[in-house]
Amino acid sequence: MDNLEKYGNIIEGILQQYAALPYRYGDVNTFVIVSQDRKHFLLMDEGWQDDLRVYGVITHVELRQDKIWIQRDGIEDGITSELLEAGISKDKIVLGFQSPEIRQYTEFAIN
């Protein structure tokens, strides 16, 4: 198993755990969506909370070249910490939601 396949399995497993958690209010479902090429992983909410429509991407993780790009991270404690706990090193994680100017000051990969 190559690193990208390993990373994809880890990411999908983490997101599936979040999707299995019941939504606190309303009739809202949480889904994990994986692109056909297994390079994009999304955690999404869809449904209704009273009269309010709930729809959107909570987390988007992309596998690009040999790195994990976190494009959006709406998980309360962040998916980054869970990736680190799974044994993925900081030099393999890019905080894509941070501007390139800011990334150089993080402990993570720049690109």
N, C-alpha and C positions, 0 to 999 in steps of 0.2 A: 504494500500500500504506500503510495507516494504521499508527501506532506500535504498537498492540496486536498486529496481525498480524505486524509486523516482530519485536517482542519474542518472540512465540510461536515464530516460525521459529528465532530465535537459541537460545531455551531448549531447544527440541526437538533442535536440532542438537548442542548441548553434551551433553544427556543421552544421545543416541544414541551419541556417542563413548564415553561411559562404559559403556553397555550392551554395546558391542562388545568390551570388554576381557574376557579370560577370567578366571573366578573362580579364585582360587589353590588352593583346597582343596575336595574333595568334588564332588558332582554338583549344582551350583547354577547356575541361570539368572538373568540380570538382564534386566529388561524396562523399556521406557519405556511409560507409559500416559498417554494424552492424553484428557481429557474431550471429549465430543461438541461442546461449545460452545467448545473450545480455550481454556479459562480455567484449567484445572488440569493440571499436568504432574508426573508421578511417576516416579521411578526406584526400582524394587523388585527385591529378591532373593527367590528361591523355590527350594527344593530341600533336599538333605540333605548334611551334612558328617559322615561316619561315622554315628553313631546320633543326631546332633543335627539337629533340624529348623531350617532357615534360612528365615525368612519375615519380610519387613518392608519398610517404606518407608525408603529411603536419603535421598531428597530429594523435597520437595514444594514446587513453585513455583506461585503463583497470580497471574493477571492480574486486578487489581481496580481499577476505574475507569481511571485512566491510569498506574498504577504496577505494578511487579513486587514481589509480596510473597513473600519467602522464608520459608515456614512451617516447614520442616525442612531442614537442610543437613548431611547425613552424608558428603559428599564430602570426602576428606582435606584438600585445600587450599581447599575451599569453592567453591561455584558463583559467589559474589559476585565474586571476582577475575576469573573468566572472563567474567562479564557486563560488567565494567568494561573488560576487554581488547577486548570486542566493540563498545565505543563507547557503552555505556549509561551515562548520568551518575548520580552518587550520589543526586541528588534524585529519581530515578525508581525507586529501590530501597528497599524497606522491609524491615527485618530483623524479620519477624513473630514469629520465635522468641524475640526479646527482649521483655521486658515494656515496656509503654508508658512507664513511668517511666525505664527505662534508655535507650530509643531516643533520647531528647532529647540524650544525651551522645555518640551515635555521629555519624559524618560523613554518615549516610544520612538518607533521608526519615523523618519520624515516623509519618505515615499518609497 
